[in-house]
Amino acid sequence: MSVWHWFVCNGPHGARFQWHRDSASHFRDVDLLREFISEREVANPGFSEKARLTAIEALDSEDAVLVATGIQVLAVVGTEDDVRLIQKTANHRNEDVKKHARCALYERGVKPT
C-alpha cells in the first residue's frame, strides 16, 4: 500500500476525524491514528517518515480535507519543526482547518499564536 493511497483513502483520519472521545468506551481518533501508524512502522520501517512527508506536502493543498488530514498526521508523527507548520495553518481561511490546527497544537502541548 502506498502512503499516499493510505493518506487519502484509508485510516482513522480525514473528514470524519474527531479529536474528542464520544464516550468512555471509545478511543480518541488521534489515539487510533497513533496506534495505526505505530503498527505500520513495525511492519514497514520508514512508514512514519513517509507519512510525515506526505502530511507536509498535503498542507499546501487547496483541498481543506487534505490539509486537515496533514495536520492530523503531523500531530502524531511531526517533529518540533513541523509544529511550526501546524501553527501556520491555525490562520487558514477554512474554519475546519483552523479547528484541526488548534486541536493538534493542544495535543502537542503548544498554545496557538
N, C-alpha and C positions, 0 to 999 in steps of 0.2 A: 504494500500500500504506500503510495507516495504521500509525503507530508502535506502537500497542497490539497490533495484529494481529501485526506483526513480533516484538514483545517476547514475546508469549505463544506464538506458533506456529512461528516461524522463527528461524534464526540459530545461530551457534556458541555458544549459551549455554543455560542451563536445567538440567534434572535430570542430564544426562549430561556436563556441563561438568567438565573436568579441568584443574587448574592446572599440573600437571607434564606433561612430554613423555614419551610412552610409548616412543618410540625415537628414535634420532638422525636418522631420515629424516622425522619429522613435526614440524610446528609445534605450539606450545602453543595450547590453545584461546583463551587470552587474546590471543595474537598474531593469531589468525584473527578474533577479535571486533574487535580494534583495526583491522585491515585492512578488515573489512566495514563498520564504521561510517565509516571514512575515505572509502571508495568511495561510500557513500550520501550523505555530506556533500557530496562533489563533485557528484554527480548531483542532489541535492536539498538546497540550502543551508538550514541550520536543523535538519537531521535530528539532529545530535549533541545540540543543546539539547533537542529534543523527546524524544529517547531518555533524556537525563539527567532531565528532569522526570517521565517515565514511571517511571523506575527509583526515583526518590524516592517517588513515590506507591505503588509496589509494596512498599516497606519496611514500610508499615502493614498489609499484607495478613495474613490468617490463614493463607494458603497458604504453606508453607515453600518450595516451589519458586519461587513468585513473589518472595519475599523474597530468596532466593539469586540469582535472576536479576537482581534490582535491584542487589545487591551486585556481581555480575559486571560489569554495565554501568557502574556508578559507578566501578569500578576503572579503567575505560578513559576515561570522559568526565566523571567527577566533579571538582568544584572542591575546593580545600583545605577549604572549609566542609563539603562533602559527606563528607569523610573522617571528620568527627565523627559523622555519621550511621552510617557503616560501623562505627565504634568502638562505638556503642551496640548494634549487632547482634551484637557479639562476646560479649555476655552473653545472647543469645537462648535460649529454652527448648529449641529444636531443635538437636541436635548438628551436623547437616549445615549449618545456617545459621551456627553458630559457626565451623565449619571454613572456610566460604567467606569469612566476615568476616576471620578471621585471615590467610588466604591473600591476600585483597585488600589488607589493610593491609601485608603483607610486600611485595606487588607495588608498592605506592605508597611503600615505604621508611619505613613507620611501625610502631613496635612497639605491639602491643596493650596496653591498660592494664588 
